[in-house]
Each structure stands twice: as structure tokens, then as C-alpha cells.
């Protein structure tokens, strides 16, 4: 099926290479060559995929990723990073990017990543939707319909991935998830080298919803395995 793809890349040759190969796959491609234009078009349009370079003039790719992930409409993001920018890749994944390719890249690899992301997005749309009803764990209330969270009646601001992670836990209280499973389920990819992305999100979630993040009662660590929502926490956390 023909998809709408936005490529935000300031290097002309790279942008044209990506555009030509995506059009060969019968996709509609729009190219933005600076950060300001990319952010404007990314925010205004309904895209099936955004391919985002992190090093851009004007607004950098990390800021664009952060801004897009604060919106209710979810669009997959594939980052383009330099081979040496390990920190940028980690931060980009933590901000909610779905995958990354390092420069210089193989066109075959890039197209394979694009196909995989679009395939996951299509499968996700076909899956039965989870009931859009409020979920309460003690003093924490999660509303999937509005993607909002309150703690003792006070609104808590979560990033898109923080919300997805919390909702995923709350949908299966008591189940223990390995970090690799959470990467697959919430981020949409498995990469053992980036399991610390999960740890960072867990720590930020705890800081926002736990009474004592250093001694969490809701999102608990199962040592040597992973994390889970404590199914009995509501008995102690209810306001």
C-alpha cells in the first residue's frame, strides 16, 4: 500500500538517494532540508513514517523527535545518525524514535528497516484495540482514551513512550517483563544493546508516579529478570 513518508535530511545527495529508493517502492515522499521546515511539516501532516536526520540546521533532530512525541497522533520515526554519535542514538531512542540507521548506511539495510517499521505499524492497526477504559492502580489513574495520567487527582505529564510503557504494564498487572520484551512491545524493536533505554524510562516513570521513587511500590524490579506492576499495590497506595 502506498505510504506517505517525510524525509528530514539536509544533505542533498543523501535525501535524494532515500527519496528515489522510497519512490521505487511506490511511496509518496516529501523532503525537508532543514530542522524548522521538518518540524513544521512533521507536525502539520499525517505521515506513515518520518525519516529523521539528527544533525540538522535550525532545529536538531532530537528536538524534532521530542516535539512530535508530545502530540497525540503517533507516527513511526526512523533516525539517521553518524556512526560515532552513540549518545545521540540513545537519547533519540529514549525520546521515542522507533529505530535508527547509522551513516554511512547501506540502502538495502535502510529499505529493510523502512519495510519492517511500516509492517509493524500495519499489524498494529489490525490488532484488536484494547478497551479504552480507565485503569486504576491505587492512587494512579490511567485514561487510554485521552492518554492522561493522574496521581491522587493531580495530572502528571508523561512522554508518549512513558505513557505507552505504563499502560502496557497496567494492562497485565503482576506479569514480569524482561527488558528485551518491553523493547519489542513498547518500542517495536529488539536490541539488547539498548536495554538501558527501558531502565531510563522506568526511572523517570517512578519519579513521576511513586511516593518514594527510591523505594518503588507500584513499578517494581524483579531482580535478574525485569519489571512488573505490583498487582497488590492498590491496597497500600490508595489515597
Secondary structure as UniProt FT lines:
FT   STRAND          4..8
FT   HELIX           12..24
FT   TURN            25..26
FT   STRAND          28..32
FT   HELIX           35..44
FT   STRAND          49..53
FT   HELIX           61..69
FT   STRAND          77..82
FT   TURN            83..84
FT   HELIX           86..95
FT   STRAND          99..103
FT   HELIX           107..126
FT   STRAND          134..137
FT   TURN            138..139
FT   STRAND          140..143
FT   TURN            144..147
FT   STRAND          148..151
FT   TURN            152..153
FT   STRAND          154..156
FT   HELIX           160..170
FT   TURN            171..174
FT   STRAND          177..178
FT   HELIX           179..182
FT   HELIX           183..187
FT   HELIX           192..194
FT   HELIX           195..209
FT   HELIX           213..215
FT   STRAND          219..222
FT   TURN            223..225
FT   STRAND          226..229
FT   TURN            231..233
FT   HELIX           234..237
//
